[in-house]
Amino acid sequence: MEALICHFDLPVYYSQLLQNIKTALLDPRQTLSGRLLPYIKNNSLEEFGLAKAEQFHDDAWIAPYALKGYENMELSTQMLLFDAIQKGLNVEILDENDQFLKLWRRNHVEFVKNGNMTSKDNYVIPLAMANKTVTKKILAAADFPVPAGAEFSSIEEGLAYYPLIKGRQIVVKPKSTNFGLGISIFQEPASRESYRKALEIAFAEDRAVLVEEFIPGTEYRFFILDGCCEAVLLRVAANVIGDGRHTVRELVAIKNDNPLRGRDHRSPLEIIELGDIELLMLDQQGYGPDHILPAGVKVELRRNSNISTGGDSIDVTESMHPSYKQLAADMAKAIGAWVCGVDLIIPDCTLPSTQEKPNCTCIELNFNPSMYMHTYCAQGPGQPITPKILTKLFPELE
């Protein structure tokens, strides 16, 4: 068995399982019967069963959003797996670590990576969306509003640009990353030292960096599928609110105790970190991680509102003006995307978007938009995305 596990490079779970069986063979107390015996010496089997039932009930509700047995996969993939099984599709996990699935029904086979990367999008589309400069040029050519900015390939080049942006609101971000990695936002003019630090953070994530104008307003994520807007999310940046007793560091720890928070996209919300970007944000607001926040005072730990960097999710699908939903769908169509996350900054979503006055700016397109944050929201009803993905892939299910 050990040779078989090694030959097929099976997950460590199987090695541990084999080791447990070998241990039980050498020590009968480690068998199921042996472990049960101490419990029933002084209690009945019925009492034992009831106690275990209560324990299992509590364990099951620790993470009710998770698909048991598949918790080590990304939550969006778990959701797709659950719905695929519910719909009677055959499922094979081709690569667990790479979130690569094979789904089939009779002779119809579809391959899915990361929950929504499928054959419906050709190879070049995700590459175009991964490159923020290319994305901006494609959208601008189609007369969609995008922020002005410049691209740099070194910290020295970026610093030489400082006199042109000194005194302005700016965003510094890597050219080709997702999940809000390496982004610094200055709603107040940045000092040269803070600007240099922001460049260093961005260059740690990519070989090229964009410095763009900051667009005031509220950021919304539009989930586009096959030309239609299926969900809209308001994402609130990672933050803590003071109680007059705890430090910022302690408040972050308290907020991270929420069972909905976890790591690596395995839970609806992400753990809030206190890294370089968060410390820079605190400094801009006059605080440090060990300062006690006065009661009711809110400090933002991030400017970008990504759920993947500790933000909160609010479903606003029904309240969003339909003109913005159509505009987001048109943007996805302009770049040729079947699945797309469109990030719009909207100063006032009660005002409609028109061709003459879009009243918004597109700051990013995402080729592999998270689905779980639209379904398991911190606030709001949530929108089921994965069943619609499967229905599009397998129209015969309808």
C-alpha positions as CSV (number, residue, x, y, z in Angstrom):
1,M,0.0,0.0,0.0
2,E,2.8,2.4,0.8
3,A,4.3,1.8,-2.6
4,L,0.9,2.4,-4.2
5,I,0.5,5.7,-2.4
6,C,4.0,6.8,-3.5
7,H,3.6,5.7,-7.1
8,F,0.4,7.7,-7.6
9,D,1.6,10.6,-5.4
10,L,-1.7,10.4,-3.4
11,P,-2.4,13.2,-0.9
12,V,-0.9,12.9,2.6
13,Y,-4.4,12.0,3.9
14,Y,-3.9,8.4,2.6
15,S,-0.5,8.1,4.2
16,Q,-2.0,9.1,7.5
17,L,-4.9,6.7,7.1
18,L,-2.5,3.8,6.4
19,Q,-0.4,4.7,9.4
20,N,-3.5,4.7,11.6
21,I,-4.5,1.2,10.4
22,K,-1.0,-0.1,11.1
23,T,-1.0,1.4,14.6
24,A,-4.4,-0.3,15.3
25,L,-3.0,-3.7,14.2
26,L,-0.2,-3.4,16.7
27,D,-2.3,-1.9,19.5
28,P,-6.0,-3.2,19.7
29,R,-6.8,-0.2,21.9
30,Q,-6.5,2.0,18.8
31,T,-9.2,0.0,16.9
32,L,-12.8,1.4,16.8
33,S,-13.9,-1.1,19.4
34,G,-11.0,-0.5,21.6
35,R,-11.6,3.3,21.6
36,L,-15.3,2.8,22.2
37,L,-14.8,0.5,25.3
38,P,-13.7,3.2,27.8
39,Y,-16.8,5.3,27.0
40,I,-19.3,2.5,27.6
41,K,-17.9,1.1,30.8
42,N,-19.9,3.6,32.9
43,N,-22.5,4.7,30.3
44,S,-24.9,3.0,28.0
45,L,-24.5,3.0,24.2
46,E,-27.6,5.2,24.0
47,E,-25.9,7.9,26.2
48,F,-22.7,7.6,24.2
49,G,-24.6,8.0,20.9
50,L,-26.5,11.1,22.1
51,A,-23.3,12.7,23.3
52,K,-21.6,12.1,20.0
53,A,-24.7,13.3,18.1
54,E,-24.5,16.6,19.9
55,Q,-20.8,16.9,19.2
56,F,-21.2,16.1,15.5
57,H,-24.1,18.6,15.2
58,D,-21.9,21.3,16.7
59,D,-19.0,20.3,14.4
60,A,-21.3,20.4,11.3
61,W,-22.4,24.0,12.0
62,I,-18.8,25.3,12.5
63,A,-18.6,25.8,8.7
64,P,-22.1,25.1,7.2
65,Y,-21.0,26.5,3.9
66,A,-18.3,23.9,3.4
67,L,-18.7,20.6,1.4
68,K,-17.6,18.0,3.9
69,G,-14.6,16.0,2.7
70,Y,-13.6,18.7,0.2
71,E,-12.7,21.5,2.7
72,N,-9.1,21.7,1.4
73,M,-10.4,23.0,-2.0
74,E,-11.4,26.6,-2.7
75,L,-14.9,27.4,-1.6
76,S,-16.1,28.3,-5.1
77,T,-14.9,24.9,-6.3
78,Q,-16.7,23.2,-3.3
79,M,-19.9,25.0,-4.3
80,L,-19.6,23.9,-7.9
81,L,-19.0,20.3,-6.8
82,F,-22.0,20.4,-4.5
83,D,-24.4,21.7,-7.2
84,A,-22.9,19.3,-9.8
85,I,-23.6,16.3,-7.5
86,Q,-27.1,17.7,-6.8
87,K,-27.8,17.9,-10.5
88,G,-26.7,14.3,-11.1
89,L,-23.5,15.1,-13.0
90,N,-20.6,12.7,-12.8
91,V,-17.6,14.4,-11.1
92,E,-13.9,13.6,-11.1
93,I,-11.2,15.7,-9.4
94,L,-8.3,15.7,-11.9
95,D,-6.0,17.8,-9.7
96,E,-7.1,18.7,-6.2
97,N,-4.4,21.3,-5.6
98,D,-5.0,23.0,-8.9
99,Q,-8.8,23.0,-8.5
100,F,-9.2,21.1,-11.8
101,L,-12.5,19.2,-12.3
102,K,-13.9,16.9,-15.0
103,L,-17.7,17.0,-15.2
104,W,-19.7,14.8,-17.6
105,R,-23.2,13.6,-18.4
106,R,-23.4,10.7,-20.9
107,N,-21.0,11.8,-23.7
108,H,-20.9,15.5,-22.8
109,V,-17.7,16.3,-21.0
110,E,-16.7,19.7,-19.5
111,F,-13.4,20.6,-17.8
112,V,-13.5,23.4,-15.1
113,K,-10.7,25.0,-13.3
114,N,-11.1,27.2,-10.2
115,G,-14.9,27.1,-10.3
116,N,-15.6,29.0,-13.5
117,M,-12.6,28.8,-15.9
118,T,-14.0,26.8,-18.8
119,S,-13.8,26.1,-22.5
120,K,-16.3,29.0,-23.0
121,D,-13.5,31.5,-22.7
122,N,-10.6,31.2,-25.1
123,Y,-7.0,31.2,-24.0
124,V,-6.2,34.8,-24.7
125,I,-9.1,36.4,-22.8
126,P,-7.8,35.6,-19.3
127,L,-4.4,36.8,-20.4
128,A,-5.8,40.1,-21.5
129,M,-7.7,40.6,-18.3
130,A,-4.7,39.6,-16.2
131,N,-2.8,42.5,-17.8
132,K,-4.3,45.7,-16.5
133,T,-2.7,47.9,-19.1
134,V,-4.1,45.7,-21.9
135,T,-7.5,45.8,-20.2
136,K,-7.5,49.6,-20.0
137,K,-6.5,50.0,-23.7
138,I,-9.3,47.6,-24.9
139,L,-11.9,49.3,-22.8
140,A,-10.8,52.8,-23.7
141,A,-10.8,51.9,-27.4
142,A,-14.5,50.9,-26.9
143,D,-15.2,54.3,-25.2
144,F,-15.6,52.9,-21.7
145,P,-14.3,55.1,-18.8
146,V,-11.0,54.0,-17.3
147,P,-8.6,55.8,-14.9
148,A,-5.6,57.8,-16.3
149,G,-2.2,56.6,-15.3
150,A,1.3,55.4,-16.2
151,E,3.3,52.1,-16.1
152,F,6.7,51.7,-14.7
153,S,9.3,48.8,-14.7
154,S,11.4,50.0,-11.8
155,I,11.2,51.8,-8.5
156,E,13.5,54.5,-9.9
157,E,11.2,55.2,-12.9
158,G,8.2,55.4,-10.5
159,L,10.0,57.8,-8.2
160,A,10.9,60.1,-11.2
161,Y,7.1,60.4,-11.8
162,Y,6.6,61.7,-8.2
163,P,6.7,65.4,-9.1
164,L,3.8,64.9,-11.5
165,I,1.5,63.2,-8.9
166,K,2.7,65.1,-5.8
167,G,-0.4,66.6,-4.2
168,R,-2.8,64.3,-6.0
169,Q,-4.9,61.3,-5.0
170,I,-3.4,58.2,-6.5
171,V,-3.4,54.4,-6.6
172,V,-0.3,52.3,-6.9
173,K,-0.8,48.7,-7.9
174,P,0.9,45.8,-9.7
175,K,0.2,45.4,-13.4
176,S,-0.9,41.8,-13.4
177,T,-2.2,40.6,-10.0
178,N,-5.6,39.8,-8.5
179,F,-7.1,39.6,-5.0
180,G,-6.0,43.2,-4.2
181,L,-2.4,42.1,-3.8
182,G,0.2,44.9,-3.6
183,I,-2.3,47.8,-3.9
184,S,-1.8,51.0,-2.1
185,I,-4.5,53.8,-2.3
186,F,-3.8,57.4,-1.3
187,Q,-6.9,59.4,-0.8
188,E,-4.7,62.1,0.7
189,P,-1.5,63.2,-1.1
190,A,1.3,60.8,-0.5
191,S,4.7,61.8,0.9
192,R,7.7,60.8,-1.1
193,E,8.6,58.2,1.5
194,S,5.1,56.7,1.6
195,Y,5.0,56.7,-2.2
196,R,8.3,54.9,-2.4
197,K,7.0,52.3,0.2
198,A,3.9,51.8,-2.0
199,L,6.1,51.2,-5.0
200,E,8.2,48.6,-3.1
201,I,5.0,46.8,-2.0
202,A,3.7,46.7,-5.6
203,F,7.0,45.6,-7.1
204,A,7.2,42.8,-4.6
205,E,4.2,41.3,-6.4
206,D,5.0,42.0,-10.1
207,R,7.7,43.2,-12.5
208,A,5.7,46.2,-13.6
209,V,3.6,48.7,-11.6
210,L,0.8,51.1,-12.5
211,V,0.3,54.5,-10.9
212,E,-3.2,55.8,-11.6
213,E,-5.5,58.6,-10.6
214,F,-7.7,57.8,-7.6
215,I,-11.4,57.8,-8.6
216,P,-13.7,58.8,-5.7
217,G,-16.8,56.8,-5.2
218,T,-18.0,53.4,-4.1
219,E,-16.6,50.2,-5.6
220,Y,-18.9,47.5,-6.8
221,R,-18.2,44.1,-8.2
222,F,-20.5,42.9,-11.1
223,F,-20.5,39.2,-11.9
224,I,-21.1,38.7,-15.6
225,L,-22.0,35.4,-17.1
226,D,-22.6,34.8,-20.8
227,G,-23.6,38.5,-21.4
228,C,-25.8,38.9,-18.4
229,C,-25.2,40.5,-14.9
230,E,-26.0,37.8,-12.4
231,A,-25.0,39.5,-9.2
232,V,-23.7,42.8,-7.8
233,L,-21.7,43.1,-4.6
234,L,-20.7,46.1,-2.4
235,R,-17.4,45.3,-0.8
236,V,-16.4,47.1,2.4
237,A,-12.6,47.4,3.0
238,A,-11.1,45.7,6.0
239,N,-11.6,47.8,9.1
240,V,-12.0,47.8,12.8
241,I,-14.1,49.9,15.1
242,G,-12.7,51.0,18.5
243,D,-14.3,50.2,21.9
244,G,-12.0,52.3,24.0
245,R,-10.4,49.2,25.6
246,H,-8.6,47.2,22.9
247,T,-5.7,48.0,20.7
248,V,-6.0,47.8,16.9
249,R,-4.1,44.5,17.0
250,E,-6.5,43.1,19.5
251,L,-9.6,44.3,17.6
252,V,-8.3,42.6,14.5
253,A,-7.9,39.4,16.4
254,I,-11.4,39.7,17.8
255,K,-12.8,40.2,14.3
256,N,-10.8,37.3,13.0
257,D,-12.6,35.0,15.5
258,N,-15.7,35.1,13.3
259,P,-16.2,31.5,12.1
260,L,-16.9,32.9,8.6
261,R,-13.3,34.0,8.3
262,G,-10.6,31.7,7.1
263,R,-7.6,31.5,4.7
264,D,-6.9,30.8,1.1
265,H,-10.5,31.2,-0.2
266,R,-11.8,28.3,1.8
267,S,-14.3,30.4,3.7
268,P,-16.8,33.3,2.8
269,L,-14.6,35.9,4.5
270,E,-10.8,36.1,4.8
271,I,-8.6,36.6,7.8
272,I,-7.5,40.3,8.3
273,E,-3.8,40.7,8.2
274,L,-1.6,43.4,9.8
275,G,1.1,43.5,7.1
276,D,3.0,46.4,5.5
277,I,0.0,47.7,3.6
278,E,-2.2,47.7,6.7
279,L,0.4,49.4,8.8
280,L,0.9,52.0,6.1
281,M,-2.8,52.7,6.2
282,L,-2.9,53.0,10.0
283,D,0.0,55.4,9.8
284,Q,-1.8,57.6,7.4
285,Q,-4.7,57.8,9.9
286,G,-2.4,58.6,12.8
287,Y,-2.5,55.2,14.5
288,G,-0.3,52.2,15.1
289,P,-1.2,48.5,15.7
290,D,-0.7,48.9,19.5
291,H,-2.8,52.1,19.9
292,I,-6.1,51.8,21.7
293,L,-8.9,53.1,19.5
294,P,-11.5,55.4,21.1
295,A,-15.0,54.0,21.3
296,G,-16.8,54.3,18.0
297,V,-13.8,55.3,15.9
298,K,-13.4,53.4,12.7
299,V,-10.1,52.9,11.0
300,E,-9.6,51.3,7.6
301,L,-6.9,48.8,7.2
302,R,-7.1,48.7,3.4
303,R,-8.3,51.1,0.8
304,N,-9.0,48.3,-1.7
305,S,-12.2,46.5,-0.7
306,N,-11.3,42.9,-1.9
307,I,-12.9,40.2,0.2
308,S,-9.6,38.3,-0.2
309,T,-7.8,41.0,1.8
310,G,-10.3,41.0,4.7
311,G,-13.2,43.0,3.3
312,D,-16.9,42.4,4.0
313,S,-19.5,41.5,1.4
314,I,-23.0,43.1,0.9
315,D,-25.4,41.9,-1.8
316,V,-26.9,44.8,-3.7
317,T,-28.1,43.0,-6.8
318,E,-31.7,44.1,-6.5
319,S,-31.0,47.7,-5.6
320,M,-28.4,48.4,-8.3
321,H,-29.7,50.5,-11.2
322,P,-30.1,48.3,-14.3
323,S,-28.1,50.7,-16.4
324,Y,-24.9,49.8,-14.6
325,K,-25.6,46.1,-14.9
326,Q,-25.9,46.5,-18.6
327,L,-22.8,48.7,-18.8
328,A,-20.8,46.0,-16.9
329,A,-22.1,43.3,-19.3
330,D,-21.1,45.5,-22.3
331,M,-17.6,45.8,-20.9
332,A,-17.2,42.1,-20.5
333,K,-18.4,41.7,-24.1
334,A,-15.9,44.3,-25.3
335,I,-13.0,42.1,-24.1
336,G,-14.8,38.9,-25.2
337,A,-15.3,37.3,-21.8
338,W,-17.9,34.7,-21.0
339,V,-17.2,34.9,-17.3
340,C,-16.0,38.2,-15.9
341,G,-15.9,40.2,-12.7
342,V,-16.3,43.9,-13.5
343,D,-15.1,46.4,-10.8
344,L,-16.8,49.8,-11.2
345,I,-16.3,52.9,-9.1
346,I,-19.7,54.7,-8.9
347,P,-20.1,58.0,-7.1
348,D,-23.9,57.8,-7.0
349,C,-25.6,54.6,-8.0
350,T,-29.1,56.3,-7.8
351,L,-28.2,58.2,-11.0
352,P,-28.4,56.1,-14.1
353,S,-25.5,55.5,-16.4
354,T,-25.8,56.8,-19.9
355,Q,-23.6,56.8,-23.0
356,E,-23.0,60.6,-22.6
357,K,-22.5,60.4,-18.8
358,P,-21.4,56.9,-17.7
359,N,-21.2,58.2,-14.0
360,C,-18.6,55.5,-13.3
361,T,-15.1,54.2,-14.0
362,C,-13.9,50.7,-14.6
363,I,-10.8,50.0,-12.5
364,E,-10.4,46.3,-13.2
365,L,-11.8,43.2,-15.0
366,N,-11.3,39.8,-13.3
367,F,-11.0,36.6,-15.4
368,N,-11.7,34.2,-12.5
369,P,-14.1,36.1,-10.2
370,S,-14.9,34.6,-6.9
371,M,-18.5,33.2,-6.7
372,Y,-18.7,32.4,-3.0
373,M,-18.7,36.0,-1.9
374,H,-21.9,36.6,-4.0
375,T,-23.6,33.6,-2.3
376,Y,-22.4,33.7,1.3
377,C,-22.6,37.5,2.0
378,A,-22.0,39.3,5.3
379,Q,-25.2,41.2,4.5
380,G,-28.0,40.6,2.0
381,P,-29.7,37.5,0.5
382,G,-26.8,36.4,-1.7
383,Q,-27.1,35.1,-5.3
384,P,-26.6,31.5,-6.4
385,I,-24.0,31.6,-9.2
386,T,-22.7,28.0,-9.5
387,P,-26.0,26.5,-10.6
388,K,-26.2,29.0,-13.4
389,I,-22.6,28.1,-14.5
390,L,-23.6,24.4,-14.7
391,T,-26.8,25.1,-16.6
392,K,-24.8,27.1,-19.1
393,L,-22.3,24.3,-19.5
394,F,-24.9,21.6,-19.6
395,P,-28.1,23.1,-21.1
396,E,-29.6,19.6,-21.4
397,L,-30.1,19.8,-17.6
398,E,-32.9,22.3,-18.0
